[in-house]
């Protein structure tokens, strides 16, 4: 593997990994070990992350094609065996809406389910039982679908930000059309719902730690990478 595209939902998911990379418009370009990489983020959810995929793919040239497209970022744990901020490789992604399954290049890894919303503890338990999955997210299946469409291999690396029993607000209600959060609206909502205070504070701490874990984990886990 010589060159990959990396897609995340949020800039914070990429920041530790791309800190020393060069910015080119909406993308970051650099190296992970011996592999050239181009990365982008464009917001939460399938539509936004699909836009990020196309930002990355626009960096393709005949002399520098991509070998794979990778989805990286935060995920919720559906298993007590995975705790924040642990980072893991994913071997299969399941789209809960369509039932589609997408295999990655990782033979040894976990199974993840992609939803179009933040999963409740009850839903996490149901998904874990139905699919024998240990993680949930909102973007990986969209990246996998783009990779399949353009004929690229698919990779996925996720880090845990919340546990199977954590109750979080549904961020979808605070998403703008571009996939960015309306932070003022979210903060005001949280202030009026004290049950979210501790989970959101912990989510923020875990997210920062999870991004660092990903930045350390990915170079060791990319197929064919020489650090």
Secondary structure in CASP SS format (residue, H / E / C, confidence):
PFRMAT SS
TARGET T0000
AUTHOR 0000-0000-0000
METHOD secondary structure of the structure
MODEL  1
X C 1.00
X C 1.00
X E 1.00
X E 1.00
X E 1.00
X E 1.00
X E 1.00
X E 1.00
X C 1.00
X C 1.00
X H 1.00
X H 1.00
X H 1.00
X H 1.00
X H 1.00
X H 1.00
X H 1.00
X H 1.00
X C 1.00
X C 1.00
X C 1.00
X E 1.00
X E 1.00
X E 1.00
X C 1.00
X C 1.00
X E 1.00
X E 1.00
X E 1.00
X E 1.00
X E 1.00
X E 1.00
X C 1.00
X C 1.00
X E 1.00
X E 1.00
X E 1.00
X E 1.00
X E 1.00
X E 1.00
X E 1.00
X C 1.00
X C 1.00
X C 1.00
X C 1.00
X H 1.00
X H 1.00
X H 1.00
X H 1.00
X H 1.00
X H 1.00
X H 1.00
X H 1.00
X H 1.00
X H 1.00
X H 1.00
X H 1.00
X C 1.00
X C 1.00
X C 1.00
X E 1.00
X C 1.00
X C 1.00
X E 1.00
X C 1.00
X C 1.00
X C 1.00
X E 1.00
X E 1.00
X E 1.00
X E 1.00
X E 1.00
X E 1.00
X E 1.00
X E 1.00
X E 1.00
X E 1.00
X C 1.00
X C 1.00
X C 1.00
X C 1.00
X C 1.00
X C 1.00
X C 1.00
X C 1.00
X C 1.00
X E 1.00
X E 1.00
X E 1.00
X E 1.00
X E 1.00
X E 1.00
X E 1.00
X E 1.00
X E 1.00
X C 1.00
X C 1.00
X C 1.00
X C 1.00
X C 1.00
X E 1.00
X E 1.00
X E 1.00
X C 1.00
X C 1.00
X C 1.00
X C 1.00
X C 1.00
X C 1.00
X E 1.00
X E 1.00
X E 1.00
X E 1.00
X E 1.00
X C 1.00
X C 1.00
X C 1.00
X C 1.00
X C 1.00
X C 1.00
X H 1.00
X H 1.00
X H 1.00
X H 1.00
X H 1.00
X H 1.00
X H 1.00
X H 1.00
X H 1.00
X H 1.00
X H 1.00
X C 1.00
X C 1.00
X C 1.00
X E 1.00
X E 1.00
X E 1.00
X C 1.00
X C 1.00
X H 1.00
X H 1.00
X H 1.00
X H 1.00
X H 1.00
X H 1.00
X H 1.00
X H 1.00
X H 1.00
X H 1.00
X H 1.00
X C 1.00
X C 1.00
X E 1.00
X E 1.00
X E 1.00
X E 1.00
X E 1.00
X E 1.00
X E 1.00
X E 1.00
X E 1.00
X E 1.00
X C 1.00
X C 1.00
X C 1.00
X C 1.00
X C 1.00
X C 1.00
X C 1.00
X C 1.00
X H 1.00
X H 1.00
X H 1.00
X H 1.00
X E 1.00
X C 1.00
X C 1.00
X C 1.00
X C 1.00
X C 1.00
X E 1.00
X C 1.00
X H 1.00
X H 1.00
X H 1.00
X H 1.00
X H 1.00
X H 1.00
X H 1.00
X H 1.00
X H 1.00
X C 1.00
X C 1.00
X H 1.00
X H 1.00
X H 1.00
X H 1.00
X H 1.00
X H 1.00
X H 1.00
X H 1.00
X H 1.00
X H 1.00
X H 1.00
X H 1.00
X H 1.00
X H 1.00
X H 1.00
X H 1.00
X H 1.00
X H 1.00
X H 1.00
X H 1.00
X H 1.00
X H 1.00
X H 1.00
X H 1.00
X H 1.00
X H 1.00
X H 1.00
X H 1.00
X C 1.00
X C 1.00
X C 1.00
X C 1.00
X C 1.00
X C 1.00
END
